[in-house]
Amino acid sequence: MAHYKTYISYVIQKGEQHIHESSIEEFPFPKYSFYLDNSSQQIVKWAEEKQKTLNTGEKVIILNFFNVSNVK
């Protein structure tokens, strides 16, 4: 199955403090495409999984994301 890479810019927020972070994630191309933007659905799933790894009181906030090419 083919994959694509997505750059995700996000913030980890805890109370008044926040930390800016970013990540390049690899997602599989969907077998069937029902939406023009399948990346959004993958980002939501990624954010839900990321939230599970955070400490109590911390929250992940997605700022921006876009698909990238030519990333090795």
C-alpha positions in Angstrom: 0.0 0.0 0.0 1.3 3.5 -0.9 1.9 6.1 1.7 2.1 9.9 1.9 3.8 12.2 4.4 2.1 15.0 6.2 3.8 17.9 8.2 1.8 18.6 11.4 2.4 21.8 13.4 0.8 21.6 16.9 0.9 22.9 20.4 0.9 21.0 23.7 -1.0 23.2 26.1 -1.1 22.9 29.9 -2.8 25.7 31.7 -1.2 29.0 30.7 1.9 27.2 29.3 2.3 25.9 25.8 5.0 24.2 23.8 5.1 24.5 20.0 6.1 21.2 18.2 5.9 19.7 14.8 6.1 16.2 13.3 6.2 14.6 9.9 4.0 11.6 9.9 3.5 8.9 7.2 -0.1 7.8 6.5 -1.4 5.1 4.1 -3.3 6.2 1.1 -6.9 5.1 1.6 -8.1 2.2 -0.5 -11.2 4.2 -1.4 -11.5 8.0 -1.3 -14.8 9.5 -0.4 -13.6 13.0 0.4 -11.4 15.5 -1.5 -9.3 15.9 1.7 -8.6 12.5 3.3 -5.7 14.1 5.3 -8.1 15.7 7.7 -9.5 12.4 8.8 -6.0 11.0 9.4 -4.9 14.1 11.3 -7.9 13.7 13.7 -7.0 10.1 14.3 -3.3 11.1 14.9 -4.4 13.8 17.3 -6.6 11.4 19.3 -3.7 9.0 19.6 -1.3 11.8 20.6 -3.7 13.0 23.3 -3.6 9.6 24.9 0.2 9.9 25.4 0.0 13.2 27.2 -0.1 13.8 30.9 -3.3 14.8 32.8 -4.2 18.4 32.1 -2.3 18.6 28.8 -4.0 19.1 25.5 -2.9 18.8 21.9 -4.0 21.6 19.6 -3.4 21.2 15.8 -2.3 24.5 14.3 -1.6 23.5 10.7 -0.9 20.6 8.5 0.0 19.9 4.9 1.1 17.1 2.7 4.8 17.1 1.7 6.7 15.4 -1.1 10.4 14.5 -1.6 11.0 13.9 2.1 13.2 10.9 2.7 
